[in-house]
């Protein structure tokens, strides 16, 4: 009879640990990135191996434009996402409760959600100019549809039995919304917020790249025009870090809502 070696058991546990696998995947990606973009395989003007990017981080952080750019990007995103969340929730619930609006508008909202909205930026800038309001509108347009559509689907998926019981007890419309519809729609709402935050961050980057010299998008253009790819990737990674933080926050909220629903059920 063969006895399992401690090293085999340790390796088996490591292969079943998601954090170990994620770290190994990250190391593999960085190693491939370093191999492809170093050693003269790619023109140095267009290459940025991870070792060079890491060495450039202090220089970018010390740039007097960096922190104001981060603040400008966060301000634009937070305002646009807040407006999109409020409007998306209200309109989604309204469409779910008013059949005429649902039938008349939902197909067009789905079509807008599927359309490449960044393509209309030239139209928006031609009409509204290169202003902060234009950038804000771009963020709202990209972030609102996942929220709206998920809230709409969540409100429509409420158990008919719950609605019938509530109506038989002559529950008021406001109580019906607060005690039945909104709690039942919460999982869909959280998913919508998560998707909306991701699209809102994309909208923020696009708006800053194409509408006005401001924020992290402007820094990407600035470093790109100077062919400073190392510094440009540091700014891109800043966008990525903000997006990952948003994803983690909404994921944490989603898990808490799931636990609340299980305990409440």
N, C-alpha and C positions, 0 to 999 in steps of 0.2 A: 504493500500500500504506500503510495507516494504522499508525502506531506508537503502542503503548500508552503513555499518560502515566504518569509515576511515581506521581501521585496515585491513578490508577485501580488500579495494582498494590497500593499501600498499602491502599486501601479494600477490595480483594478479600481481601487477607491478614487484615485486621481482621474482615471478615465471616465468615471461617473460623476465627477464634480464639475458643475457647469462653469464655475469661476476659473478652474484650472484650464478647461477647454477654451474659454474665452480668452484667457491670457495667452495660451499657446497660439490661438488664431491671430491675436494681435502681434505677437512676436514674428509669426510667419509673414504677415502682411508687411511689417516694417523691414524684415530681412529682404523680402522680394523688392520692395521699394528702394532700399539702399543699393541692392545689386544692380537694378535697372538704371538708376539715375546717378551712379557714381562710376569712377574709373574711365571716364571719357566715352561711355557708350552713347550718351546723349549730349548734344551741344550744351556746354555749361550755361549759356545764356538762357536756355529754356528748361534747365534741370534744377531740381531742388531735393537732394537726398535728405532723409530725416535727420542725419547728424548735423547737416548745415542749417536746417530749420531750427533745431534745438539751440544751436549756437547763436542764432539770430534773435531768439526770443527776448533777451535783455535789451537789445538795441531797440526793438519795436516797442517794448513796454516803456522805455525811456523817452520815446518820441512824444513831443508835447501835444501832438494831435491825437494820440491813441485814446487816452481816457475820455476826452470830450467826445470822440467818435463813438466809443462804447456807450456813453450816456445818451447821445443823440439816437443811436439805434434802439436802445432799450425804451426810450421815451416814445419813439414812433411805434414800436411794436406793442407796447403796453396800451397805448391809447387806441390803436387800431383793433387790437384783439378784444379789448373791453367793449368797444362799440359793436364789434361783430358778435360777441357773446350775448349781449343784451338783445340786440335786434334778432339774432338767430333764434334765441329761445322764445321770444315773444311771437315772432312770425311763425315759427314751427308749431307752437301750441295753437295759435289761431287757425292755421291751415288744417290742423287735425280736428278741430272742433266745428269748423264752418265748412260744410260739404261743398257749397258753391265755389268758395275760394280754393278748396283742395282740388276739385276737378278742373277749374279754369287755369290755375297757376302752377301746380306741381310739375306737369310735364316740361314747362319752360324753365323752371328752376333746376330740374335734373339736367336739362340740356346745357344750361349755363355752368353747372358744376363740372360737367364733362368737357367743356370747351377750354381752349388754351387762353385763359384770361390775360396773361402777360402780353398777348398779341395786340390788345386794345390800348396799350400804354401810349402809342403815338397819338391816338384819337384823344385820350384824356389830356395829354400835355398840350395838344392843339387847342382844346376847348378851355382848359383850366389854367394852362401855363405851368411853369416849373416852380410850383409852390409847395409848401408843406401840406396844404389841403389835398393836393394831387397825390402825394405820397401816402397820406392817410387813407384816401379812398382806395388806392391799390391794395393796401394791407387789408382793409375791410372786405373788399370784394373777394380776395383769395381766402380769407379766414371764415367768412360767414356761412358759406354753403355746406361744408361738412357739419357744422353745428346745427343749422336749420334743418337739414334733411334727417339727421339722426334724431333730433328732438321730435320732428314730425312722425317718424317711424315709431319712436318710443311711445308717443301719446296715442297713436293708432293701435298699438299692440296691447293696450290695457285689456285685461281679462273682462269679457262682456258680463260675466257673472257678478263681478264686483260692481260694475256700473248699474246692473239691474237691481242689485241689493240696495245700493245707495239711493237709487231713484225710488224704490219701494218704501224706503224710510224717509222719503221727502227731504233728502239732504239738499241744501242750497247749492247753487252753482259754484260759489266761492269755496265752500267746504269740499265739494266734489273735486275741484282742482287741487286744493291743498292736501287733502287726505288720501286721494286715490290716484289721480292722473299724474301729478308731478312726482310723487314717490315711485310710481311704477315706471316712469320715464327716466329715472336717474341713471341707470346703467348706460342707456343710449346717450344721454346728455354728456356723461363723462367721456365716452368714446368720441363724441362729436367735438368736445373741447380739446381732446388730445390731437385729433386730426386737424382741427382748426388752428391749433397752436403751431403745428408743423408747417401748414400752408401759410400761416401768417408770417412766420419767420422767412419763408421763401419770398413772400410778397415784400417784406421789409428789405431784403437784399436786392431784389429786382428794382424796387422803387428808388433805393439809394444809388444804384448803378446807373439808372437811366433818366432820373428826373432832376437831381440837384447835387451839387458837390457837398455832401454832408454824410456823416456817419461812417460806419465800417465799410460800406459799399464804396464810398469815395476813396478810402485808404487802399482798397483793392485796386481801384483804377490807378491811383497815384503810384503805387509800387509797381504795378504792371507796366505802366508807361515808361518806367525807369528800368524795366527788365530785372527788377529785384525780386526774383521768384521766391527766395527764402523768406523775405519779409511779407510778401503777399500771402504765402501759405500760412504764416503765423496769424494773419488777420482772418483767413478762411477758417482756420482751426478755432479761432475765437467764436465765429458764427456757429461752428459745430458744437463747441462746448455749451453755448447758450441753448441750442436746440436740444442737446442731451439732457441738460438740467430741466428744461421744460417737460421733456418726455418723462423723465424720472418723477417729477412732481405730479403730473397728471396720472401716471401709473400708480403712485402711492395713494392718490385720492381715489382711484378706481378700486384698489384693493380694500380700502377702508369702507367704501360704499358697499362692496360685495359682502364684507363681514357684517356690516350693519343690517343688510337685507336678510342674511342667513339667521342672525340672532333675532331679528324682528319676526321672521317667519316661524 
